């Protein structure tokens, strides 16, 4: 399932993808809900990626950051805890730019 349609994010396709994620990962409904509220309705554009011809990258960055902030199940490992801590630094950088 592609996220690009007519050189823009196909939000309907993205919402279908999230519905599938809801079914695959029922314990992470909060993450999926956060992605819905943080990365749709053009909000993904708040994440500026250098390539203006790739809006999907902005969406992926938004979804990735949102997942790292909110995903509970995988944060129990040391590596993932470090990634989550690093992401907080990354978010601060994005907000300052």
N, C-alpha and C positions, 0 to 999 in steps of 0.2 A: 504494500500500500504506500503510494507516494504522498508526500506532503505538499508538493508544488503543483499548482494549476495556474496556467496563464501567467507564469513568472511571479506568482505570489503564493503565500501559504494558503492551502486549502484547509480552512479551519474545520469544516465538516469531516474531512478525512482524519484530521487530528483528534477530533472528539470521538470518532469511531475507534481509533487506536487506543484512546484512554478508556473507553468502555471495555475493550478487550483486556486491558491491563487490570481493570477492576475485577474481572472474572478470574484472571490468572493469579493475581496477588490480593486476595480478599483481606489480608491483614494490613495492607498498605493503602486502604481507601483514603486516608488523610493525605497521603502523598499525591495521589491522583487528583483529589479535590483541590489541593494547593496548586498543582500544575494548571488545572482548569481556570482557577481564579487569577493566577499570576501570569500566565503565558498566552492567553487567548484575547480576543477582541483587540488585537493589535498591540497588546502589552509587551509581547516578545521584542518589539522594535526598540524598547528601552535598552536592550543589550546590543550595543553597537559592535558589530564585527567588521573588520576592515574591508571585506569584499561586499560591496553594496549589491552585487549581482547574485547573492546567495542568501535570501531571506530565511531559508531553512536553517542556516547556521545560527542565526539569532534565536530562533525557536529552540533549537537543540541546546544552546547555551542556557537559555532560560529554564528549560525542563531539567537540565543537568544540575544547575545550581539549586533549583527548588527541590529536587530529589535529595541532594546531599544535605540540605537543611532539614528535611522532614522525614526521611526514611528511617524507621526505627529498627527494623529487623537486622539489617546488616551492620549497624554501628557497634555491634558487640565485639568485633575483632579489632585488634590494635591498629592494623593497617587502615581500616575504614575510619576509625576514630581520628587518626592523623589526617586522613583526607578531609574529613568534616572540619577539623580545626583549620587546615589550610584553606578550605573554601571560605571560611569566615574572613580570612585575610583577603582573599580574592574579591569577595563581595565589597569589602571596604574600598578596594582599589577601583572597582567598577563604579561605585557610588561617587567617588572623588573625581572621576574623569568626566 
